[in-house]
Amino acid sequence: MSRSAEGGTVELRALRYFVAVAEELHFGRAAERLHVAQPAVSQQIARLERELGVRLLDRSPRRVRLTAAGQRVLDAARGTLAAAGQVRIAAQQVMATVRIGTAAGMTARLERGIDALRGRAPEFDVVLVDLPVEARLDALGQGDLDLALIRGVRSVPGLEVLPTWSERLFAVVSRHHPAAEQEAVGLAELADDTLRVPAREYDPLLHDAVVSALHSTGLHPRAGRPTGTLQDTIVEVGSEPQSWTVLPADQIAEIRSTRIRAIPLKPEMTIGGSVVVAPKTASSAVKCVVAAFRDEDGSAQGLVDT
């Protein structure tokens, strides 16, 4: 929509109808060209004239012709419609292929997001690039990625961080751990056991966010030797009945091991996830992407909440 001189909004549809009538100089032929009923065209033209406060067309039983004001508005309307067409073309080009930086533990979110994007642009194509978080951010800055999904990030120099979703944190223990069958577990109940956290080099943002969240409770769990990848962490915790770790819900959903149990923490703790893009990325496309990757209930919280 565009703004009228009096501050109201002028719909693109009204402009299209006006241009058709101005070019055909006949309401019936304009309606046929637009594939709508003639009364609809008349209503839109009358509405446009009210909003603009000028008469655009002189009508008589024999002919229709433009007024002087109508000729000026016709030129402006053609320019507005052409610009709107370019916006649509640009948006389609942006959405045609999107390179997304991601990592393990985001499969379900990626599937939902890609389906949502394809609902808006059926020809949408995606290239997933699995990189460590720092490499994802570097690739974004260099233009090798269009966006990245990242947990635990607050701000990145030169990039735009858009909070998009939040995940509940779970305590992960061996199936032989005393808390394995509980419906929820407090950090105090785990304080005497060994906390195994993946080494910071694998995902420094997630590592720092989880450690900060735990320390914010005032408790200081006994830290064990850092683990390696997510899969290494699961195997090691599953083999050590007195150890535990903390993982986000999306990662939990992808664990297939029967040797561990994931238990909600009490009180509830969450970690935020964001879509990160370069500032130059088209705003309309970014809004679509953020909406696509939000939680199904539409929520998005801060970095870590307790």
C-alpha positions in Angstrom: 0.0 0.0 0.0 1.0 3.6 -0.5 0.2 6.8 1.4 -2.3 9.4 0.0 -1.8 13.1 0.4 -4.1 13.2 3.4 -2.2 10.4 5.2 -4.5 7.5 4.4 -3.5 4.3 2.7 -4.0 3.6 -1.0 -4.2 -0.1 -1.9 -2.2 -1.4 -4.8 -5.4 -3.1 -6.0 -7.2 0.2 -6.3 -4.2 1.5 -8.3 -4.3 -1.5 -10.6 -8.0 -1.1 -11.3 -7.5 2.6 -12.0 -4.7 2.0 -14.4 -6.8 -0.6 -16.3 -9.7 1.8 -16.6 -7.4 4.7 -17.6 -5.8 2.6 -20.4 -9.1 1.0 -21.6 -11.2 4.1 -21.1 -14.1 1.7 -20.5 -15.2 0.1 -17.2 -16.5 -3.1 -18.9 -13.3 -3.8 -20.8 -11.2 -3.0 -17.7 -13.3 -5.5 -15.7 -12.7 -8.2 -18.3 -9.0 -7.4 -18.4 -8.8 -7.7 -14.6 -11.1 -10.8 -14.5 -13.5 -9.2 -12.0 -17.1 -8.0 -12.0 -17.6 -4.4 -13.3 -19.2 -3.2 -10.0 -16.0 -4.1 -8.2 -14.0 -1.8 -10.6 -16.5 1.0 -10.1 -16.3 0.7 -6.3 -12.5 0.7 -6.3 -12.3 3.8 -8.5 -14.9 5.6 -6.3 -12.9 4.7 -3.2 -9.6 5.9 -4.7 -11.2 9.2 -5.6 -12.5 9.7 -2.1 -9.1 8.8 -0.5 -7.2 11.2 -2.9 -9.8 13.9 -2.7 -9.8 14.5 -6.5 -11.9 13.4 -9.5 -9.8 11.1 -11.7 -12.3 10.3 -14.4 -15.0 12.1 -16.3 -17.8 9.6 -17.0 -20.7 9.9 -19.4 -23.0 7.3 -21.0 -20.9 7.4 -24.1 -17.3 7.6 -22.9 -14.8 7.7 -20.0 -11.9 10.1 -20.1 -9.1 11.1 -17.7 -9.2 14.5 -15.9 -6.0 16.5 -15.5 -5.6 15.1 -12.0 -6.3 11.6 -13.3 -3.4 11.9 -15.8 -1.0 12.9 -13.1 -2.2 10.1 -10.8 -1.9 7.6 -13.7 1.8 8.4 -14.1 2.4 8.0 -10.4 0.3 4.8 -10.2 2.3 3.2 -13.0 5.5 4.0 -11.2 4.2 2.6 -7.9 3.0 -0.6 -9.4 6.3 -1.1 -11.2 8.2 -0.5 -8.0 5.9 -3.0 -6.2 6.6 -5.6 -8.9 10.4 -5.1 -8.4 10.0 -5.7 -4.7 8.2 -9.0 -5.4 10.9 -10.0 -7.8 13.7 -9.1 -5.4 12.0 -11.0 -2.6 11.6 -14.1 -4.8 15.3 -13.9 -5.8 16.3 -13.6 -2.1 14.2 -16.6 -1.2 15.1 -18.7 -4.2 18.2 -20.2 -2.6 19.2 -19.7 1.0 22.4 -21.0 2.5 21.8 -21.8 6.2 24.6 -22.3 8.7 23.6 -24.9 11.2 24.9 -27.6 13.5 23.9 -30.9 15.1 20.7 -30.9 17.2 18.5 -28.7 15.0 16.9 -31.2 12.6 13.3 -30.8 13.7 13.5 -27.0 13.7 15.2 -27.0 10.3 12.5 -29.2 8.8 9.7 -27.1 10.2 11.4 -23.9 9.1 12.1 -25.1 5.5 8.6 -26.3 5.1 7.3 -22.9 6.3 9.5 -21.1 3.8 8.5 -23.3 1.0 4.9 -22.5 1.8 5.7 -18.9 0.9 8.0 -19.6 -2.0 7.4 -23.1 -3.5 10.6 -22.9 -5.6 12.6 -22.1 -2.5 15.9 -24.1 -2.4 18.1 -24.6 0.7 21.7 -25.4 1.2 22.6 -26.5 4.7 26.2 -25.9 5.9 27.2 -27.6 9.1 30.0 -25.6 10.7 31.3 -24.8 14.2 29.7 -21.7 15.6 32.6 -19.4 15.0 33.1 -20.6 11.5 29.3 -20.0 10.9 29.7 -16.4 12.0 32.8 -15.9 9.9 31.0 -17.3 6.8 28.1 -14.9 7.4 30.4 -12.0 7.6 32.2 -13.0 4.4 28.9 -13.5 2.5 29.3 -17.3 2.2 26.1 -17.9 4.2 22.7 -16.1 4.1 21.8 -16.8 7.7 22.8 -19.0 10.6 20.9 -20.6 13.4 22.8 -20.2 16.7 22.1 -20.8 20.4 23.3 -18.6 23.2 24.3 -15.5 21.2 23.6 -12.0 22.4 25.3 -9.8 19.8 27.9 -10.1 17.1 29.9 -7.1 15.7 28.8 -6.5 12.1 25.9 -8.9 12.2 22.3 -8.7 13.2 21.1 -11.1 15.9 17.4 -11.8 15.9 16.0 -13.7 18.9 13.8 -16.4 17.4 13.2 -19.3 19.7 13.8 -20.7 23.2 14.5 -24.2 24.3 14.1 -25.8 27.7 17.3 -27.2 29.3 17.4 -30.8 30.6 19.6 -32.7 32.9 21.0 -35.8 31.2 22.0 -38.7 33.4 22.8 -42.4 33.1 19.8 -44.6 33.3 21.4 -46.0 36.5 21.6 -42.6 38.1 19.4 -42.2 41.3 17.4 -39.4 39.6 16.8 -41.3 36.3 13.1 -42.0 37.0 12.2 -38.6 38.4 9.8 -36.3 36.5 12.0 -33.3 37.3 15.2 -32.7 39.1 16.7 -29.7 41.0 20.3 -28.7 40.6 20.8 -29.1 44.3 20.1 -32.8 43.9 22.9 -33.1 41.3 25.5 -30.9 43.1 27.4 -33.8 44.5 27.7 -35.6 41.1 30.2 -34.8 38.4 29.1 -32.3 35.7 30.4 -33.2 32.2 30.1 -30.3 29.8 31.3 -30.4 26.1 34.6 -28.6 25.7 34.2 -24.9 24.9 36.0 -25.3 21.6 33.1 -27.2 20.1 30.5 -24.5 20.7 31.7 -21.6 22.9 28.4 -19.7 23.0 26.4 -22.7 24.1 29.1 -23.8 26.6 29.3 -20.3 28.1 25.5 -19.9 28.3 25.0 -23.2 30.1 27.8 -22.6 32.5 26.5 -19.1 33.2 23.0 -20.4 33.8 24.2 -23.0 36.3 26.3 -20.5 38.2 23.4 -18.0 38.3 21.6 -20.4 40.6 24.2 -19.9 43.2 25.2 -23.6 43.0 28.6 -24.7 41.8 28.4 -28.3 40.6 31.6 -30.4 40.7 33.1 -30.1 37.2 34.6 -33.1 35.6 36.9 -33.4 32.6 35.4 -31.6 29.5 33.9 -34.0 26.9 34.2 -33.9 23.2 31.3 -33.8 20.7 27.6 -34.2 21.7 27.7 -37.9 20.9 30.9 -38.3 23.0 29.2 -36.6 25.9 26.2 -38.9 25.7 28.3 -42.0 25.6 30.5 -40.9 28.5 27.6 -39.8 30.7 25.7 -43.0 29.9 28.7 -45.0 31.1 29.2 -43.0 34.4 26.2 -43.4 36.8 27.5 -40.5 39.0 27.9 -37.9 36.2 25.5 -35.7 34.3 25.3 -32.9 31.7 22.9 -30.2 30.5 21.5 -30.1 27.0 18.8 -28.1 25.1 15.5 -29.7 24.1 16.2 -29.8 20.4 19.4 -31.8 21.0 17.6 -34.1 23.4 15.1 -34.9 20.7 17.8 -36.3 18.5 19.4 -38.6 21.1 18.7 -42.3 20.4 20.7 -43.8 23.2 18.9 -46.0 25.7 21.7 -45.6 28.2 20.7 -42.1 29.3 17.6 -40.3 30.6 16.8 -36.6 30.0 15.0 -35.0 32.9 13.5 -31.4 33.0 15.2 -29.1 35.4 13.3 -27.5 38.3 12.9 -24.6 38.4 12.6 -24.5 34.6 15.6 -23.1 32.7 15.7 -22.2 29.0 18.3 -21.1 26.5 17.6 -18.8 23.5 18.2 -19.4 19.9 18.6 -16.7 17.2 18.6 -16.2 13.5 21.8 -14.3 12.6 22.1 -12.4 9.4 24.1 -9.7 7.7 22.6 -6.2 8.1 22.2 -5.8 4.3 19.8 -8.8 4.1 16.4 -7.7 2.8 14.1 -7.0 5.7 11.1 -8.7 4.2 13.0 -11.9 3.7 14.4 -11.8 7.2 10.9 -11.5 8.7 9.8 -14.6 6.8 12.9 -16.5 8.0 12.4 -15.5 11.6 8.7 -16.4 11.5 9.6 -19.8 10.0 12.1 -20.8 12.7 10.1 -19.6 15.7 8.8 -22.1 18.2 5.4 -23.6 17.1 3.7 -21.5 19.8 5.4 -18.4 18.4 7.6 -17.7 21.5 11.1 -16.4 21.7 12.9 -15.6 24.9 16.2 -14.2 25.9 19.5 -15.9 26.2 18.9 -17.9 29.4 16.0 -17.6 31.8 15.5 -19.3 35.1 
